[in-house]
Amino acid sequence: MIRAEKNPLMDSLLYLYLRGSLRRHFDSVGVAGLEHFLESGQGKPVIAVANHSGWWDGLMVFFLTRLRKDKEFYCMMEEKQLRHYPFFTWLGAFSVDPSNSVRAGAAVRYACKLLRQKRR
């Protein structure tokens, strides 16, 4: 399992790069129910789930995290993809191997450990 290795400097640099990329690829982005995200989980962990219909949905959650400075965010990502794009660990991504139940269980336990900590 690949653990998250959050790096605030790299997070900021990737945010600036990805924000520019987002602006080049989209004219606008609409969000429904944003008020629920902003008000959710006062003092409790929050879990966001994307249906992953495309490359950008996980990154949209990353952009939304900027609206919640009271929370520290992490993301579960397929291990094969995280090995290919290891810089996502700097943003808080950790791996899951869906083809192996023992390794997938380790990822779920790691996620539970993160959720038990404050601000997650």
N, C-alpha and C positions, 0 to 999 in steps of 0.2 A: 504494500500500500504506500502511496506517495502522500506525505503529509503536507498541509499548508505551511508555507514559509513566508508569512506576510512581511512585506517590505514597504514601509510608508513612502520612501523616495520613489521606488519603482512603480508603486501604485499611482502616485501623482503623475509621473511621466507617462505611464500607459493611459491614464485617464485623459490627459491632454491629447495624446495621439488618437485614441479611440473616439474622442469627441469630434475631432476634425474629420475622421473617417466617417462617422455617423452623419455629419453635415454634408459630406460629399455624396453619400448614397441615398439620403432621404430628404425630401422637401419638408416633411413634418412627421411627427409621431404623436398619435393620440393615446391617451391613457384613460381608461374608465375605472372608477372606484378608487382613485388615488387617495381620497380622504380616508378610506378604511386603512390603507397602508400607513398613512401618516399618523393615525390615531391608535393603531393596533399595538398591543403588547407593552403597554406602559409598565415597566418592571418585569416583563415576562419575555421569554424567547419568541421570536417570530420565524416562521418557516414560509418561504416563497417557493412556489412550484411553477416551472415553465413547461409547456407541452413540447418544447424543443422542435418546433416545426421548421426551424432554420437557424443559421449561424448566429443571428442577432438576438434571439430571445434571451439567452443567458446574459449577453452583454447589456440588454435593457434592464435586467435586474441589477447589474453592476451600477448602471447610471442611477437607478432609483435609490440605491444605497446612499448616494450623496445627499439625499433629502432627509436622512435619518442619522444625524451626527451622534445620537445617543446610543446607537447600536454598532456593533462590529460584525461584519458579515463574512460568511464562508459559503463555499459552493462545492457540491459534490459533482465530479466530472468523470466520465468514463476513463479508466486508466490508460487505455490505448491512445486516446486523444490527448490526455495530459502528458504522456511521454512525448508526443509529437509537438505539443505546445507547452513546455514546462514553465514558461513565464507566467502562466495563470496561477501558479502556486504563490507568486508574489501578491496576487489579489485576494488570496484566501481559498483557492481551489485545492481540494484533496481528491484522491482517486477512489473509484469503486470499480471492481471487476465483476460485471454481471454474469460472466460465464463460470464463475467459481463461487459456490455458496459460502465456503469458509472465508474467502477473501472479501466477499460482499458483506458478510456479517461483521468483519473487522471494520469495514468502512462505516457501517451503521453504528457500531459501538463508539467509534471515533466521533461521529456526528452527535451522538447522545452526550458524550463528554463535553463537546463544545457548547451544546445547548444548556448544560448545567451551569456554565460559567456566566457571570454577570455580563450584561450588555450584548449578548449574542442573539 
